[in-house]
Amino acid sequence: MVVLIVGLLARVAVPAYQRYTYKARAAAVMSEIHVVRVAAYAYNADTGEWPPDVSRGLVPPELRPYLGSGFTFSRPHYLLDWDHWVLPDGTPSRPDTETIVGVSLTTTDATFGRAFVELLGPSVAKTTITDHYTFVILGTD
């Protein structure tokens, strides 16, 4: 009887624990993205430009002085990616939009990706393509 009760409790507790773990990891990533966002705006305020696009997992060299020592875009379960798209003709709905900048989370863990998107909420500009979840910093309303 005790084994049955412990089994039932574990069946309920383990999925709840996993959900909280994913939400906590997503919150940590969102915190990192906000650090990158603040660094990018500081760089833009100093130079009038945005750092150019770099490969995923790499910190843009222009942002290094604005980020804390040892800040990395490469983590065990995900990579961050600085995105900077120049749009000479704008977007179809916003022809005056010349630049879109953002930070993407790349992970093969779809549950983690969904937790990240849920944390962003409906009012945040974002895109999702397979294992790539982009938080838009500038370029859309």
C-alpha positions as CSV (number, residue, x, y, z in Angstrom):
1,M,0.0,0.0,0.0
2,V,2.8,2.4,0.9
3,V,4.6,1.7,-2.4
4,L,1.3,2.4,-4.3
5,I,0.9,5.7,-2.5
6,V,4.5,6.7,-3.1
7,G,4.2,5.8,-6.7
8,L,1.0,7.9,-7.1
9,L,2.7,10.9,-5.4
10,A,5.8,10.5,-7.7
11,R,3.5,10.4,-10.8
12,V,2.0,13.7,-9.8
13,A,5.1,15.4,-8.4
14,V,7.7,14.6,-11.1
15,P,5.9,16.3,-14.0
16,A,5.2,19.4,-11.8
17,Y,8.8,19.5,-10.9
18,Q,9.9,19.3,-14.5
19,R,7.5,22.2,-15.5
20,Y,9.0,24.3,-12.7
21,T,12.5,23.4,-13.8
22,Y,11.7,24.5,-17.4
23,K,10.1,27.7,-16.3
24,A,13.1,28.5,-14.1
25,R,15.6,27.8,-17.0
26,A,13.4,30.0,-19.3
27,A,13.5,32.8,-16.7
28,A,17.3,32.6,-16.5
29,V,17.5,32.8,-20.3
30,M,15.2,35.8,-20.4
31,S,17.4,37.5,-17.8
32,E,20.4,36.9,-20.0
33,I,18.6,38.3,-23.0
34,H,17.7,41.4,-21.1
35,V,21.4,41.9,-20.2
36,V,22.3,41.6,-23.9
37,R,19.4,44.0,-24.7
38,V,20.7,46.7,-22.3
39,A,24.3,46.2,-23.6
40,A,23.1,46.6,-27.2
41,Y,21.2,49.8,-26.4
42,A,24.3,51.1,-24.6
43,Y,26.4,50.3,-27.6
44,N,23.9,52.0,-29.9
45,A,23.8,55.1,-27.7
46,D,27.6,55.3,-27.9
47,T,28.0,54.6,-31.6
48,G,24.7,55.2,-33.3
49,E,24.9,51.7,-34.7
50,W,23.9,48.1,-33.9
51,P,26.5,45.3,-33.7
52,P,26.6,43.2,-36.9
53,D,25.1,39.7,-37.0
54,V,27.4,36.9,-35.7
55,S,27.2,33.2,-35.6
56,R,25.1,31.5,-32.9
57,G,26.9,30.9,-29.7
58,L,29.3,33.8,-30.3
59,V,29.2,37.1,-28.4
60,P,29.4,40.0,-30.8
61,P,32.9,41.6,-30.2
62,E,31.3,45.1,-30.1
63,L,29.2,44.0,-27.1
64,R,32.0,42.5,-25.0
65,P,32.8,45.8,-23.2
66,Y,29.2,46.2,-22.3
67,L,28.6,42.7,-21.0
68,G,29.9,41.3,-17.7
69,S,33.2,39.5,-17.7
70,G,32.8,35.9,-18.8
71,F,29.4,36.5,-20.3
72,T,28.8,33.8,-22.9
73,F,26.3,32.9,-25.6
74,S,27.1,29.2,-25.4
75,R,25.4,27.2,-22.6
76,P,25.1,23.5,-22.1
77,H,21.4,23.3,-23.1
78,Y,21.1,26.2,-25.5
79,L,22.9,28.8,-27.6
80,L,22.1,32.5,-27.9
81,D,22.4,34.2,-31.2
82,W,22.7,38.0,-31.9
83,D,20.6,38.8,-34.9
84,H,20.9,42.0,-37.0
85,W,19.0,42.1,-40.2
86,V,19.3,45.1,-42.6
87,L,16.1,45.5,-44.7
88,P,16.7,48.1,-47.5
89,D,13.0,47.8,-48.5
90,G,11.6,47.3,-45.0
91,T,8.9,44.7,-44.3
92,P,5.7,44.3,-46.3
93,S,3.7,45.9,-43.5
94,R,6.3,48.4,-42.5
95,P,8.3,49.7,-45.4
96,D,10.0,52.2,-43.1
97,T,11.6,49.5,-41.0
98,E,15.2,49.4,-42.0
99,T,16.7,47.3,-39.3
100,I,15.6,44.4,-37.1
101,V,17.8,43.4,-34.2
102,G,17.1,40.6,-31.7
103,V,18.5,37.8,-29.7
104,S,17.6,34.2,-30.5
105,L,17.5,31.1,-28.3
106,T,18.5,27.9,-30.1
107,T,17.7,24.6,-28.3
108,T,16.8,21.1,-29.4
109,D,14.6,20.8,-26.3
110,A,11.1,21.8,-27.6
111,T,9.6,21.8,-24.1
112,F,12.2,24.3,-23.0
113,G,11.5,26.4,-26.1
114,R,7.8,26.4,-25.4
115,A,8.5,27.5,-21.8
116,F,10.6,30.4,-23.1
117,V,7.8,31.5,-25.6
118,E,5.2,31.2,-22.8
119,L,7.4,33.4,-20.6
120,L,7.7,36.0,-23.3
121,G,3.9,36.3,-23.4
122,P,1.7,37.5,-26.2
123,S,2.7,41.2,-26.1
124,V,6.4,40.6,-26.9
125,A,7.6,40.7,-30.5
126,K,9.0,37.3,-31.3
127,T,9.4,34.6,-34.0
128,T,9.7,30.9,-33.7
129,I,11.2,28.6,-36.4
130,T,11.7,25.0,-35.4
131,D,14.4,25.1,-32.6
132,H,15.1,28.9,-33.0
133,Y,13.1,31.3,-30.8
134,T,13.9,35.0,-31.5
135,F,13.2,37.9,-29.1
136,V,13.0,41.1,-31.2
137,I,14.7,44.1,-29.6
138,L,14.1,46.7,-32.3
139,G,12.4,46.8,-35.6
140,T,8.7,46.0,-35.1
141,D,5.9,47.4,-33.0
